[in-house]
Amino acid sequence: MNAVDVNTVVDVILIGTLAAVWLTAGLLVDGMPAAVTARQLRRRAGLLSALVGAGVAVFAAVPLVAALMPGVSAAPAAALLPGVPALIVLTATLRRLGWVRRGAGAFATAPLTPVPPALRAAAAHPLLSAPLQITGVAALVGLPIAAGLVDVPGGVATGMLGIAVTVVMVTVAGIGIRAALRHSRLAPLVLAPIGRRDRERAPAGAR
């Protein structure tokens, strides 16, 4: 096996691991609003934080391993696409994930308490779910680049890359719309109990 083949195998392993970690995180965050108890929500938030940490570690490993390999590695180029949404995860998603984890942790003395509507809506916020899922999809699209099936500069590869970018953009739009619709469906439940209490306290003749 020559150096080029070794590089390709290592590149595919790196980007494949990157895609696996972030896709798993995207699947896990999708189920967070469905958590039944505060303990379950806190456990999922903790596991999700660990997955994000693992994903960041793989990102950091990509240039280090590429520097140690002989010849040219395609892994850094393949990691650029998921790197953009990963920055959003680090700047916005982790902060919201911390809010959810601390909110669920407030019920440590009663871990079987049902998840409050406000906490469930926070777990479904688009800035929590969408960046993680988009990072996973973008890392998956980077696999053909790592495998050498798509050469970024020139010719037919440029056309294939354009198709891949178009697919990613459509997928990103779909993920964003889905996340926004789910959050908008859960958000009114936060105010509903307040509205019911106000109606109960209102005088019988009041309108």
N, C-alpha and C positions, 0 to 999 in steps of 0.2 A: 504493500500500500504506500503510495507516494505522499509527499507533504500536502498536496492539494486535497487529496481524499481525506487525510487526517483532519485538515482544517475544516472541511465541509462537515464531517461527522461531529466535530466539537461544536461548530457553529449551530448545527441542528439541535444538538443536546442542550446548548445554552438557551436558545430561543424557545425550544420546546418546553424546557423547564419554566422559562419566563411566562409563556402562554398558559401552561398548566396551573401555575400558582395564581395568576390574575383571573383566569376563567373560574377557578374554584372560589376565589373571593367574590366574583360577580354573582355566582350562583348562591353563595351564602347570604350576601346582602339582600338578594331578592326575597329571601324567606324571612328576613328579620321582622317585617311588620306583621307576619303571621304568628309570631311567638305568642304563646298562651299566657305564660306567667312572667313575672319580673326576673326570676332566676334564669329562665330559659333565654330571655332577651339579653341579660348580662353575659351569659355564657357565650352566646353567639357573637356579641360585640367583642368579647375578649379574644375569641378565635379569629375573628375578622382582623383585629389589630395585629395578631401574630402573623396572619397571612400577608398583610400589607408589609410588615417588617421583612418577611421572607422575600417578597417581591422586590423590595428595595435592595436587599442583599444580592439578589441575582443581577439586578441592574448594575450594581457596583462591580460584580464579578466579570461582567462582559468585557470591559476594556482591559481589565487586568489579565484575564486569560488570553485575550486577543494579542496582547503585547508579548506574551510568553510563547505564542505559537509562531513557527516559521512561516514566512510568506504573508500573503494578504488574507485577512479575515473579514467575512461579510457580516459577522455578528453585530459589530457596532452600528453599521448602517441599518440592519434589521431592527435594532433596538431604538432607533430614533423615533419611529412612528408611535409606539406605545409610550415613549418617554414624555411626550407632550401631555396626554391626559394623566400620566402618573404624577406630574408636577401639580396638577389640580388636586389629586388625591392628597398629596403631602401638605398643600396649603389650605385646603378647605374641607376635604372629606374627613381627615383625621380629627379635626377639631369638632365636627358634628358627631363623629363616632364617639369621641370622648364625652360629649354631652349626653348621648344616649346611654353610655355605660354608667356614667355617674348617676343619671336619673334612675336607671334600673337598680343601681346599688343602694339608692335611698330606701329601698324596700328589703334590705338585708335581714331585718328582724321578722319580716313576713314575706319570704321569698315566693310563696305560692299565690301572692296577690295577683289578680289579673292585670295585664298591662293597661295603664290608663290611656284614654284616647289621645291625649297630648303627646305622650311618649311614643305611641304607635305611629302617629302622624310624623313625628320627628325621625323615626326609623325609616319612613318611606320618603324622606325628602330627596328631591332630584339630585342635589349636590352630594348626597351620601351614596346613592346607588349608581347613578349614571357614570361618573368618572371611573369607578371600579370596573363596570361592565365594558365601557369603551376601551379601557386599557387592555382588558383581556382579548377583545376582538382585534384590536390593533396589533397585539403581540402575535395572535394567530395568523394575521395577514403577513407578518414579518417572516414566517417560516419559509415561504418560497424564496425569499431573498437569501436567507441563511443557507438554504439547500442549493443555491446557485441556479435555480430555475428562472429567476428574474435578476438580470444584471441591471443595476440602476441606470448607468449611463448608456444611452444610445439605442438606435434601431428599434427592433420589435419589442425589446425589453421596455422601452419607454412607453409604448402602447399598452403593454401588459400592466405596467406600473400605474398608468392612468386609469385602467379599468379597476385595479385594486383600490386605488384611492377613491374612485367613485362609489365602489361597493362599501367602503368604510364610511364614507360620508352619508350614504343612505341608511346604513345601519346605525350610525350615531344619531341621525335624526329620529329614527324609529325608537331607539332606546330613550332619548330625551323626551319624546312625546309620551311614551308609555309611562315613564317615571312621573312626569308632570300630571298626567291624568289620574294616576293612582294616588298621588299626594293630594290633589284637589278633591278626590272622593273621600279621603280620610279626614282632611282638615275641618270640614263643617261639624264633624262629630265632637271636636274639641269644645265648640260653643253650644252644642245642643243641650248638655246638662244644665248650663247656665240659663239658657232660655226656659227650660222646664221649671227650674227653681223660681225664676222671676214670675212665671205664670201662676205658680202655686201660691206665692206670697201676695199676689195682686188681690185687692178687694173684690168681692163677688160682683159688684156693679161696675168695676173698671173695665175699659176696653183697650 
